[in-house]
Amino acid sequence: MDLKLTYNPQPATRNLQLKITGSKSETNRLLLLQALYPNIKLENTSNSDDSEVMLKALENPQPATRNPQLIDIHHAGTAMRFLTAFFSIQQGKEVILTGSSRMKERPIKILIDALNQLGAEITYEENEGFPPIRIKGKKLTQNKVSLPANVSSQYISALLLIAPKLENGLELTLEGEITSIPYINMTLALLNEIGVKTSFENSMIKVNPQPATRNPQPLTIESDWSSASYWYSIIALSEIGTQITLSSYKKNSLQGDAALVEIYKSFGVETDFNNNTILLRKTDNPKPATFNSQLNNSPDIAQTIAVTCFGLGIGCYLTGLHTLKIKETDRLEALKTELSKFGANISVTNDSLTLQPSEKIIENVSIATYQDHRMAMAFAPLALNVPITIQNAEVVSKSYPTFWEDLKNYGFQIAE
């Protein structure tokens, strides 16, 4: 489904309030913990495809048979990593985890090596280091393992999430410079919330074993800051005085992408917290010559920021982006290709992006989305400047299924 986007300002949008679905990152962590500790109750879970896939895999165990259960997680990278760890400790259960053709190109060797060091039994069905994988669940008694610290934080979180169910807990040593610390801290905070004791000092993370959890109050999942990023971009590209209210958000968020609050001040967007809502307001038209940001802790908002800068006619230099090359697509190359269609002067390296200021935007460009939800949503705000087409627009369901409906409510004209 290809969508043609234009924008026609609507006075009624001035007081629009949108409810954003729960954080995919928090939801997927808590769904796994709920599978380990069934007395946990969750509210405001994400309605994203990734979380649906995760829930289905955890909820529908097949009866034991001679043949392993085949579980297809499609494009859901988080589910692939978290479920690899989860099924490694399901004693007596054998599964084959597979996914889309892109998923079979996304590396998982570092996680599997770590789990096998702990005593797991995981092998590759096709190519060494990549899904599909065969997991024979067993009791893991080893409790010490080390990982390179600059890898995807999801490898680290996958180990931490199963750690309280290991007989002796876990001592995880991180080697080298640690990236995506907010996501590691999110996992530890959620463990603490269900009563698991943890510590994170220097490069050592310890998780105590916890046979059962206390019976907690229902856990309310905060809405997704990555999803809010597209609204920050829309407000940044709008006239002074434009505003929108989003819920449900916390000032002391566990999500790394809450860095948006400070980052978008550079683009004239102020954030007001009120109870569990945020009001985004365009207050100024600043024009920094070049916007610089180190996004080690929040790489998922890099696409949104780059497109915002291009739409505002300012340059940017973004670093700390090495994990973007192993996402749903190589996001750096995809950004370069698609922004260039609009006339952007952009270059990328393995971990950085440089965009030169531009004064002109080519109209009626058709954006390829590469099966990547963030490509579709990051480029959509440019329709405030020029008409654009988004190819395969249905990919947004991976993290924000109501995105196009919310844009229509805001005043975007959207036609197939």
Buried (B, 14 or more C-beta within 10 A) or exposed (E): EBBBBBBEEEEEBEEBEBBBBBBBBBBBBBBBBBBBBEEBEBEBBBBBBBBBBBBEBBEEBEEEEEEBBEBBBBBBBBBBBBBBBBBBBBEEBBBBBBBBEBBBBBBBEBBBBBBBBBBBBBEBBEEEEBBBBBBBBBEBEBBEBBBBBBBBBBBBBBBBBBBBBBEBBBBBEBEEEBBBBBBBBBBBBBBEBBBBEBEBEEBEBBBBBBEEBEEEEEBBBBBBBBBBBBBBBBBBBBEEEBBBBBBBBBEEBBBBBBBBBEBBBBBBBBBEEEEBBBBBBBBEEBEBEEBEBEBBBBBBBBBBBBBBBBBBEBBBBBBBBBBBBBBBBBBBEBBBBBBEBBEBEBEBEEBBBBBEBBEEBEEEBEBBBBBBBBBBBBBBBBBBBBBBBBBBBBBBBBBBBBBBEBBEBBBBEBEE
